[in-house]
Amino acid sequence: MTATPPPSSTTTSTLSRHQQHQHHSLNAPANLHWVSHPPFATKLFTSTSSSTTTATTNPSRVRAVTDSSASLTTITTPHRDSHDDTLLNLLRQRKTEEAWLAYTQSPHLPNPTCLSRLVCQLSYQNTPSALTRAQSIIQRLRHERQLHRLDSNSLGLLAVAAAKSGDTLYANSILKSMLRSGYLPHVKAWSAVVSRLAASGDDGPKEAVKLFSSVTRTIKRFTEPTMVMNSRPDTAAYNAVLNACANLGWTEKFLQLFEEMPENKCEPDILTYNIMIKLCARIERKDLFVFVLERILEKGIPVCMTTLQSLVASYIGFNDLETAEKIVQAMREGRQDICKLLRDSNSEEFPNENENEVFEKLLPNMKHPTDYEPPLLPKVFLPNTRMYTTLMKGYMKAGRIKDTVRMLEAMRNQEDSSSHPDHVSYTTVVSALVNVGAMEKARQVLSEMSKAGVQANRVTYNILLKGYCQQLQINNARETIKEMIDSGIEPDAVSYNTMIDGCILIDDCAGALVFFNEMRSKGIAPTKISYTTLMKAFSVSGQPKLAHEVFDEMQKDPRVKVDLVAWNMLIEAYARLGMLDPANEIVEKMKKKGVYPDVATYGSLANCIALAKKPGDALLLWNEIKERCGLITTDETRVSKSGPHNVPILKPDEGLLDTLADICVRAAFFKKALEIVAFMEELGIAPNKTKYTRIYVEMHSRMFTSKHASRARQDRRIERKRAAEAFKFWLGLPNSYYGSEWRLEGAEDDEYAI
């Protein structure tokens, strides 16, 4: 069957730098014609503009190029190679596999039309192998300085496909490269990447805000609207970046972007306000939930079940199960006065005034008088499966396992099929039982799930895997992996990460490595957790060099970001063996990368110092910790605080300070020990006086008892003895301070002469 050609269309807008050499020109190929578009590509990257804008005379500005034609035809050249004809025909017939083979066998680089279409179709397949092939084309073009052969359609679609596959770093790098090189991506392409970044971990939300700002900043350079009409942010794009701000708790930035929306003819919709609920929850402003709901009703925006479900989930996040239950019960009773219910729940709330200025602009209805009558919902909303499941998760979070199971039974008995349990409901009960180690009961729920005709998914099995590994039942975990595969569910990175961690729990380092290699052999990209978990395996087994090799491999993997957890795991591997020099070297490398040590880093170093028996290093470490805590200020910290990268303030925990104090007491550094225990008391941490007393009695009770020491030696010991006496006073041991006040500094030396 011959594919029906789609309607004529033009390629999306492409930018080129006027001052660039012709070799680096990035103008999109003209007159592209698709006999059979990938459906997603057609929808995503088709432009309706039909004007061509010439370059500006100012060489410092960029120009937009929009191709147009009434009937698009294939690019033809007098010297066209037969390989290109073959490749193009295969692409038109959607024979992507054969087209890829033709590309690899071509004696020369195909023309721009073939390359762009091949990248588009590979991206549209959205499989690991297809994306790897598309990325190899990009890599080859970059190496040969021929990246300008690709149009913005292909690059944008590849960015979207990479983001969907979870490789947000690569997707972000493509769009950044496009902007730097002069391409302006379609809004549906760049907003999709912003959305994925906003929902990812690490610095994803921050990168989402940066990407949004980069695109909109580029758009503002153009005074002619038609030049950038396909790239302007729409409501979906704003929602994506607002979600990033909500995840970060950035209220000021949220307000700025929210107020920008009308400038781009974008109106907030129900999703915008659902995200605002998330922002309120993120900054712990439970009192604002009701104002968001009332604002939605005042603006006439149709309320949806997702809004009410978000409210219930948010109250559960605050451990306010009572209000969550009230909302669900009111919905069961067919009540529409949810706003009044929420206002009554706010009666004892004390809002944070620091955030009010921002939210008074976002929610003008906050200023309504106290006698204001809350609006009613436009219709009755009955709880559905998702609502009940959300409440069930609240019971699980609160440790109310019986209520979680009862909720499942109640959902089964509902007359309305829209309230019957689904795979998420069953999985929630499985998770609740796994959390308390009831693996047999969790298995029974899985069987009941199957009998009810509800298919278990990968998440369900991964939860079971985690439970078996936590119970050290690795054989059962292996059987569960086989059961997954037999059910047609392939294990993912989470499955393998869980198995690797399970092997660590039973000291099976070799088994952990087997699972890691099996994961890669199946084409599953290791995640950050995969690498750090394997590093943990080698660290626990006393093999720091192997942990270092995994770390180096992680650094080379462009799909993951080496974060503080990975650095700490590597430091811990050396610290466990008391290898202080390599541990310190790694810390210095980490600092040069702009990653600052945290409590875990310093804790590992302190333990390493104790094992290495190098108490002098403990004094250096304590000085650095004092700087990070703001107890002392050095020239270095002044520079760092005034510079662009502020060193985060450190708040030590009991383990770190106790280890340092222990080292100092054993080494008879009593003055430093007193500094540390005094700081512990300031932080509300009770020092272990019993332990320090035992160490002092066992190691130092006979200090300064020699009667034959020279006067010079006695003078040198005066300061140490003063500190020792002060420390004994703190411990409550017999000392020269009993019955009188003492101070460590400023006392006369002759008071301590022997």
Phi, psi and omega in degrees: 000136180273133181290143178278128181294144177283168178300153179298142179206166179252161177286163180288163183300139178230139180256148173221147179277123186296328184275357182287154177294153183301328180298333183254013180299137184243027177295140181290148177299138184275156170056049176287139180229124179257121173288321177217098180294146160300129185307318182293321180295320181297314182292325189275324193238023178267132181253152178250001180287148181226033179239150177245126182254128182278167184289147175285156182283344179279115184292346181273355181254163178255159180238152178261142179237122179238115182279150179209153173190148179287324179223106185285138178232167181286144176297132178234143177226152182299330187251033183294133182279148180296332178297321178294320178299315180298314180298316182295319179297319178295321179293321179297328181273004180063026176269074188294322180297313179294325179296320179297317179297319178297322178297314182293335181265356182292135181286349180219172179288123181300167181287167184304321181300311181297315182297315182297316181292322180296316178298319179299312184290324175295319179295321182294328177298326173054043173247156181305317182291320180294319179293322177299320178295316179298319179294327179293327176294315178301315181298318180295317181294323177295318181297321181268007179055044181235023183298339180293349178290339180270144176269172184292333178303308185293318180294318180295317180294323177296321178298317179296315181297318179296319179295319179295328181281356180098356181269068184292330179297316180292317179301316180295321181294325178297312182294321177297319179296320178300314181295319180294324185275348177115359177276144174243107186289157177294148184300324182291335178282305186288328179290329176296321178290320176302316180299315180293319178297319182300327183268356182271171181272197180054232182264016182307308180301321179295319178294327178298316179295319179296317181296315178303315181295321180297316181293311183294328177294320178294319181298322184293347179286346185256132180269340181268111185300324184295338182291332186234019187299329182274354182249350181298143179295140174251185182299322179297321179294317178295320178299323180296314182285329175294325177296322176298316179297320179296318179295330179272345184075027182272090183290319181297314179294322177301313180298317181301312181291322179299319180284343177283337188306314180299330179299330179257020177058041178245132179252136175301138177244191184295327178295323178303315182283331172298322177293326178296325175299317178299318179299315179300320179293321183296323181262013175061047175245070180299333182292345184269350184304315184295326181290327176295314179298317180294323179296320177302314182292320180297323181278356178074020178280129182301125177284143178235167180298331180298323179297312181293322178295323178296322178296313179299315180298322181292318177296323177296323177300332177271008184062025178260070181294331182299312179293321178300317179295322179298319180297313182296318180295319178298320178294321178297326180277359179075023181279150180244003183266046181296324180298317178296320179300317182289324177297320178295326179289341181273001190300331182252014181274144177240099186294155176278111185294338183297332183264354188297324183299318178293313187284340174292334175278322178288324185230080181301337181290355175297336184270007179298147179297163184294335180271013180297135180269114182299141180289159177264154172297147183293340180203174178279133175245115178272143180300141177245188183303316183296321180295313179297321180295323177298317177295323177299320177296327176296317177298318179298315181299325181277000180079016181269075187295318181298319179294325178298314180292320179298323179297321178298316179297318180297321179295323178298325184271002179293138177290323181283119182296339179288353179251003180289151182294142175248192184295330178291321179298310179297319181296325177297318179293318177303315180297319180297319180289322178298322182299332180256011175078013181272073187291324180296316179294323178298321178296320179297320178296322178298320178293317178298324179300316180293318179296329180281359179079017178259120185282126174292146179246187184298324181298317179302311181294323179296326177293319176298317178303315181299318180297314180297320180294320178295330178272005180062027178260070187293326179297319176295325178295318178297320178296325179293323176300315179297320179297320177303310184295320179296333179275002180084015180250115180279134175301148178246190182300324179296319179301311182290323177300320179296317180293322178298316179295323178297321177296324179296321182297334178253018177060036179255078182296321181296320178296322178299317180294323179299315180294323179297314180291324178296320179300314181291325180294335179271006178080015178270119183291128176298141176265177176302321180293325178301311182295312184292328178292319177294322175299321178298320179300313180289328178295313181296326181274005177074036180235072184296329180295321177292322176300322179293323178296320177295320178299316179298320179293323178297320179296329181279344183279113183288349184276347182234157178250128177286112184251186183298326180300317180294315178301315181297323179295322179292317178297319180299324180300318178282325183295327180301333181257007180071024181273084190289319184299307178297327178297316178295323178298319180294320178299319179295319177297320180298316180297321179296333178278000180083015178255121186262139179301147175243191183300321180296320178299308182294327178297317177297317179296320180297316178296323179295318178299319179296317179293321182283349181055052177236074186298335178300326178291334178295325179293319177296319180294320180296322177297319179295321179295320178299321177298314182292334179273355180082013180284330175224159180234130177243171178301324181295316181289329176297317180296315183295326181285332180271345182276183184287338183247097180285134177284125183294145178292140182257141173236097184297153176257180184296320182300314181295310183293323179295320179296316179296317179297320178301314180299314183294321179294315180297327181270005180064029173269071191290328180296315179291324178299319178295322177301316185291314182291328176295320178293323177300317181293325176298326180276000181082018179260125181277113178296150181276084183296326181299315180294315182294326177296316179298316180298317182296314183296318183289327189250333191230009185294338181259018179293147173060031180258357181290132179263359186248008180290143178292162180297321180298319180291321178299319179297323180292335182270356185302310183298319180293323181291322177301316179294320179296318179296321178295320180292320177298321177299317180296322180286337184092015177276158177304130182201174185285357183265347183304136178085000179211158176285153179222160172215145186288323185257147169088359179283157181283136183297326187289348177292339185248013180292142181274000000 
